[in-house]
Amino acid sequence: MKIRSITIFEPLEWPLKATSLAGAARFLADARQRFSSAGFEVQTVRLATPPFMDVVGSPEPAGLVSFARQLEAAAGEAGIDYVSIGPVMADTPRASLAPIRALPKIIAATENIFSGVRLAHSKTGINLAAAREFAQVISDVAHATPNGFGNLRLAALANVPPGTPFFPAAYHGGQANAGFALATEAADLAVQAVQSAATPTEARARLVESIESAAARLLQTADALVDEHQLYFNGIDFSLAPYPADEASIAAAVEKLGVDVFGGSGTLFAVALLTSAIRQANLPHCGFSGVMLPVLEDSVLARRAAEGSFSINDLLLYSAVCGTGLDTIPIPGSTAPREMAAILIDMATLSVTLNKPLTARLMPMPGLAVGEKIGFDFEFFAASRVLPVKNLGEPTIMDREVFFPVRE
């Protein structure tokens, strides 16, 4: 098990001052050293700010790009790997869509800035217009960044609260004080628990034990950091996030539970079993705290996608009982924005109906069609093939609706 991220959630004033990130830098450097000394590999340290419109105030693109570039430069000098500037908060009927239109320029002008759009919430409803606007952003970014890679730094959010340490979903809630949370890469614990068990019940029990043991060690260091730095601790997003190696693959764990091939009958049961182990474990949960199924970040999942063993709709089904939703999904570069919007709306509908946090991170592959091979010169991605998207017919009444409320 590794620590995917130590994320500090920091209130931020604009314009930046020379000392704006000094406290965050000191904390993250200390946290990285202490967790490393405790025996954990720390992959990244990250900063999450309040939603950028709460900081900057104006949706004018040039000003937002300047903000993102200055913040990225300051973070780099402070030793911070990645920064989330929070999502555009568009989950109410009167939300402005103008900031969404600035996202392609922000992504094109930076390398380590993450953002997105929160377009649905169980207390309000689904902003269909925001889904359509963000789908156009996904298309624009795909064709403006090499191999469409810029979409790794964008996501559609539904019901995602502040204080979630996984990117691109992370943002500060706006309170005056700073805090931190941990995000784990723990799919290997699931593989180990399953392969050493005789029954599904035993596999779950072994996984609960492994999670609680690792969490206890994490909490010893986290408690010391709270005392030393006087920050609030938001908890551990103890998700079974994978790494592109079979020994750290969630799809491998699912298949070891008796599913012939990930995507076949029994997959939903296996994913739910693994999720239930996380929920049973006694620890301060935050964020998603579930099973993550990012297609391109999981070696076995990427192979099964190339083999056609599951569809995007299958992944959406599994999202009902697991973690983030639709993540790093490779789709044809020619996918129309309205077809991507329909996928985002389906994700948001599931999130609102079940009142659970979900995201969607779609990755159109410019110039590639369904079934074509894809590969990235990126440590955290596995080779796969482009997945199909079901085409929509002519525009319907759904295309004319702006906001769909939870209730009238």
C-alpha positions in Angstrom: 0.0 0.0 0.0 1.2 3.5 -0.8 0.1 7.0 0.0 -1.2 8.4 -3.3 -1.4 11.9 -1.9 -1.0 14.0 1.2 -3.4 16.9 0.3 -3.5 20.1 2.3 -6.7 22.2 1.9 -5.7 25.8 2.2 -7.8 29.1 2.1 -6.2 31.4 -0.4 -6.1 35.1 -1.0 -5.6 36.7 -4.4 -3.3 38.3 -5.5 -0.7 35.9 -4.1 1.9 37.1 -1.7 5.5 35.9 -1.4 4.5 34.0 1.8 1.1 32.7 0.6 2.2 29.0 0.3 4.8 29.1 3.0 2.7 27.3 5.6 1.5 24.7 3.2 5.0 24.0 2.0 6.4 23.5 5.5 3.5 21.2 6.4 3.8 19.1 3.3 7.6 18.7 3.5 7.3 17.6 7.1 4.4 15.3 6.4 6.2 13.6 3.5 9.3 13.1 5.6 7.3 11.7 8.6 5.2 9.3 6.6 8.3 8.1 4.7 10.1 7.5 8.0 7.0 5.5 9.1 7.5 3.1 6.2 5.0 4.5 3.6 5.9 5.5 0.1 4.5 9.0 -0.5 3.9 9.5 -4.2 2.8 13.1 -4.2 2.0 16.1 -2.0 -0.8 18.4 -3.1 -2.6 21.6 -2.5 -6.3 22.2 -2.9 -7.8 25.7 -2.8 -11.4 26.9 -2.6 -13.2 26.9 -5.9 -11.3 29.3 -8.0 -14.2 31.7 -8.6 -14.4 32.2 -4.8 -10.8 33.3 -4.9 -10.6 35.3 -8.1 -14.1 36.5 -8.4 -14.1 37.4 -12.1 -14.8 34.8 -14.9 -12.6 36.8 -17.3 -10.4 34.1 -19.0 -7.1 36.1 -19.1 -7.4 36.8 -15.3 -8.1 33.2 -14.5 -5.2 31.9 -16.6 -2.9 34.4 -14.9 -4.1 33.2 -11.5 -3.6 29.5 -12.5 -0.1 30.1 -13.9 1.1 32.2 -10.9 -0.3 29.6 -8.5 1.4 26.8 -10.4 4.7 28.6 -10.3 4.5 29.4 -6.6 3.6 25.7 -5.8 6.5 24.5 -7.8 8.9 26.7 -5.9 7.3 25.4 -2.7 7.9 21.8 -3.6 4.2 21.0 -4.1 3.6 18.5 -6.9 0.0 19.3 -8.0 -2.7 21.9 -7.3 -6.4 21.7 -7.5 -8.1 25.1 -7.9 -11.5 23.5 -7.2 -14.5 23.1 -9.5 -16.8 25.5 -11.0 -19.8 25.3 -8.7 -22.7 24.8 -11.1 -25.2 22.6 -9.3 -27.8 25.3 -8.8 -30.3 26.7 -11.4 -28.8 30.2 -11.5 -25.1 29.2 -11.6 -23.0 31.0 -14.2 -21.5 28.9 -16.9 -19.0 31.5 -18.0 -16.2 30.1 -15.7 -16.6 26.7 -17.4 -15.6 28.2 -20.7 -12.3 29.4 -19.3 -11.2 25.8 -18.4 -9.6 24.9 -21.7 -7.4 28.0 -21.6 -6.4 27.2 -17.9 -5.5 23.6 -18.8 -3.6 24.6 -21.9 -1.6 27.2 -20.0 -0.5 24.9 -17.2 0.8 21.4 -16.5 0.0 20.7 -12.8 -3.3 22.5 -12.3 -6.5 20.5 -11.8 -10.1 21.6 -11.9 -13.6 20.6 -13.0 -17.3 21.3 -12.7 -19.7 20.3 -9.9 -22.9 19.9 -11.9 -25.2 18.1 -9.6 -26.2 17.7 -6.0 -28.9 15.7 -4.2 -30.4 18.8 -2.6 -30.8 20.8 -5.8 -30.7 18.7 -9.0 -28.7 18.3 -12.2 -27.5 21.2 -14.3 -28.0 19.8 -17.8 -26.7 23.0 -19.4 -23.5 22.7 -17.3 -23.1 19.1 -18.5 -23.3 20.2 -22.1 -20.9 23.1 -21.5 -18.4 20.9 -19.8 -18.7 18.2 -22.5 -17.6 20.9 -25.0 -14.7 21.7 -22.7 -13.6 18.0 -22.7 -13.7 18.1 -26.5 -11.8 21.3 -26.8 -9.1 20.1 -24.3 -8.7 16.8 -26.1 -7.8 18.6 -29.3 -5.7 21.3 -27.7 -3.3 19.1 -25.6 -1.0 16.3 -26.8 -2.9 13.0 -27.1 -5.8 14.7 -25.3 -3.8 14.3 -22.1 -5.1 17.5 -20.6 -8.4 15.8 -19.7 -6.5 13.9 -17.0 -6.7 17.2 -15.0 -10.5 17.7 -15.4 -13.6 15.9 -14.0 -17.3 16.4 -13.7 -18.3 16.2 -10.1 -21.7 15.2 -8.5 -22.3 15.3 -4.7 -18.6 15.6 -4.0 -18.0 17.4 -0.7 -15.0 19.6 0.1 -12.0 17.8 1.8 -11.7 14.9 -0.7 -8.0 14.3 -1.2 -8.2 12.6 -4.7 -7.7 14.9 -7.7 -9.4 16.4 -9.7 -12.2 16.2 -7.1 -10.3 18.1 -4.3 -11.3 21.5 -3.0 -11.3 23.5 0.2 -14.6 24.3 1.7 -14.1 28.0 2.4 -13.6 27.9 6.1 -10.8 30.1 7.6 -8.5 27.3 8.7 -6.5 24.8 6.8 -6.6 21.0 7.0 -5.3 17.9 5.4 -6.3 14.4 4.3 -4.7 11.3 3.0 -5.5 9.4 -0.2 -4.3 5.8 -0.5 -3.3 3.5 -3.3 -4.4 0.3 -1.8 -5.6 -2.1 -4.5 -2.7 -4.5 -3.6 -4.2 -5.1 -0.2 -7.3 -6.4 -1.9 -5.3 -8.7 -4.2 -3.4 -10.1 -1.2 -6.6 -10.6 0.9 -8.5 -12.4 -1.8 -5.7 -14.7 -3.0 -5.1 -15.9 0.6 -8.8 -16.6 1.4 -11.0 -19.7 1.0 -14.4 -17.9 0.8 -15.7 -14.4 0.0 -16.5 -13.9 3.7 -13.0 -14.7 4.7 -11.6 -12.4 1.9 -13.6 -9.5 3.3 -12.5 -10.2 6.8 -8.9 -10.3 5.8 -9.2 -7.1 3.8 -10.9 -5.3 6.8 -8.0 -6.4 9.0 -5.4 -5.2 6.5 -7.1 -1.8 6.1 -7.4 -1.3 9.8 -3.8 -2.3 10.4 -2.5 0.2 7.8 -4.8 2.9 8.9 -3.6 2.6 12.5 -0.1 3.2 11.4 -1.2 6.2 9.2 -3.1 7.7 12.1 -0.1 7.7 14.4 1.8 10.0 12.1 -1.3 12.0 11.2 -2.0 12.7 14.9 1.5 13.9 15.4 1.2 16.3 12.5 -2.1 17.7 13.8 -0.4 18.5 17.1 2.7 20.0 15.5 1.0 22.1 12.8 -2.4 22.8 14.4 -4.3 21.7 11.3 -7.6 19.8 11.3 -7.4 16.3 10.0 -10.2 15.5 7.5 -9.5 11.8 7.5 -8.3 9.0 5.2 -9.8 8.4 1.8 -8.9 4.7 2.1 -9.7 3.8 -1.5 -8.6 0.7 -3.3 -7.0 2.7 -6.0 -4.9 0.7 -8.4 -1.5 1.0 -10.0 -0.8 -0.4 -13.6 0.7 -3.7 -12.4 -1.2 -6.9 -11.9 -0.3 -7.2 -8.2 -2.0 -3.8 -7.6 -5.0 -4.3 -9.9 -8.6 -4.1 -8.6 -9.7 -6.0 -11.7 -7.3 -8.8 -10.7 -8.8 -8.9 -7.2 -12.3 -9.2 -8.7 -11.2 -12.1 -10.9 -9.5 -13.8 -8.0 -12.9 -13.7 -6.2 -14.2 -16.1 -8.8 -15.4 -13.8 -11.6 -14.2 -15.4 -14.9 -13.4 -12.1 -16.5 -13.9 -8.6 -15.1 -17.2 -7.4 -16.6 -18.8 -10.9 -16.5 -21.6 -12.0 -14.2 -20.5 -11.7 -10.6 -18.5 -8.5 -11.1 -21.1 -6.3 -9.3 -21.1 -8.7 -6.3 -17.3 -8.7 -6.1 -17.0 -4.9 -6.3 -19.7 -4.5 -3.6 -17.9 -7.0 -1.4 -14.6 -5.1 -1.6 -16.4 -1.8 -1.0 -18.1 -3.2 2.1 -14.7 -4.1 3.6 -13.6 -0.5 3.3 -16.9 0.7 4.9 -16.6 -1.8 7.7 -13.0 -0.8 8.6 -12.8 1.3 11.8 -11.0 4.5 10.7 -11.9 8.2 10.0 -13.2 7.9 6.5 -13.4 10.9 4.1 -13.9 11.4 0.4 -14.8 8.4 -1.8 -13.5 5.6 0.5 -14.4 3.0 -2.1 -13.2 0.8 -5.0 -11.8 2.8 -7.8 -12.0 1.5 -11.4 -9.9 3.9 -13.5 -9.6 2.1 -16.9 -6.2 3.4 -17.8 -4.6 3.2 -14.3 -5.3 -0.5 -13.8 -3.3 -3.1 -15.9 -5.9 -5.8 -15.9 -8.8 -3.4 -16.3 -7.0 -1.9 -19.3 -6.5 -5.3 -20.8 -10.2 -6.3 -20.3 -11.2 -3.0 -21.9 -9.1 -3.8 -24.9 -10.8 -7.3 -25.1 -14.2 -5.7 -24.9 -15.3 -7.5 -21.7 -17.2 -4.4 -20.4 -18.8 -1.2 -21.5 -19.1 2.3 -20.2 -22.6 1.5 -19.0 -21.2 -1.5 -17.1 -18.7 0.8 -15.3 -21.6 3.1 -14.5 -23.5 0.1 -13.0 -20.5 -0.8 -10.8 -20.3 2.8 -9.7 -23.6 2.2 -7.8 -21.7 0.1 -5.3 -18.1 1.4 -5.4 -16.1 4.6 -5.6 -15.4 7.5 -8.0 -17.6 6.7 -11.0 -16.2 6.8 -14.5 -12.5 7.4 -14.5 -9.9 7.7 -17.2 -12.2 6.4 -19.9 -10.6 6.4 -23.4 -13.3 7.2 -26.0 -13.1 8.1 -29.7 -11.7 11.5 -30.5 -14.7 12.1 -32.8 -17.2 11.7 -29.9 -19.7 14.5 -30.1 -20.0 16.8 -27.1 -23.7 16.0 -26.7 -22.8 12.3 -26.5 -20.3 13.0 -23.8 -22.9 15.2 -22.0 -25.3 12.3 -22.0 -22.7 10.2 -20.2 -22.1 13.0 -17.6 -25.8 13.3 -17.0 -26.2 9.6 -16.4 -23.4 9.7 -13.9 -25.0 12.7 -12.2 -28.4 11.0 -12.1 -26.9 7.9 -10.4 -25.1 10.2 -7.9 -28.2 12.3 -7.1 -30.5 9.2 -6.8 -28.1 7.3 -4.5 -26.9 10.5 -2.7 -23.3 9.5 -3.1 -20.2 11.3 -4.5 -19.3 10.4 -8.1 -17.2 11.8 -10.8 -16.6 11.3 -14.5 -13.2 11.8 -16.2 -13.6 11.1 -20.0 -10.6 11.1 -22.3 -11.3 11.4 -26.0 -8.4 10.2 -28.0 -7.8 12.6 -30.9 -7.6 10.8 -34.3 -8.4 7.4 -32.9 -11.5 5.3 -33.4 -13.2 2.5 -31.5 -10.9 -0.4 -30.9 -7.6 1.3 -31.9 -4.7 0.8 -29.6 -3.6 3.5 -27.2 -0.5 4.0 -25.1 1.0 6.8 -23.1 4.5 7.6 -22.0 3.2 7.9 -18.5 4.1 5.7 -15.6 0.6 5.6 -14.2 -1.2 4.5 -17.4 -1.5 1.1 -19.0 -1.9 0.3 -22.7 -5.5 -0.3 -23.9 -7.9 0.3 -26.7 -10.5 3.0 -27.4 -14.0 2.2 -25.9 -17.2 2.7 -27.9 -19.7 5.4 -27.1 -23.4 4.8 -28.0 -24.4 7.4 -30.6 -27.3 9.7 -29.9 -29.9 10.4 -32.5 -31.3 13.8 -33.4 -31.6 16.4 -30.6 -34.5 15.7 -28.2 -36.4 17.6 -25.5 -33.5 16.7 -23.1 -31.3 19.0 -25.1 -33.6 21.9 -24.4 -33.7 21.6 -20.6 -31.4 23.8 -18.6 -31.8 22.4 -15.1 -33.5 19.4 -13.8 -34.5 19.8 -10.1 -34.6 17.0 -7.6 -38.2 18.0 -6.8 -40.5 20.8 -7.9 
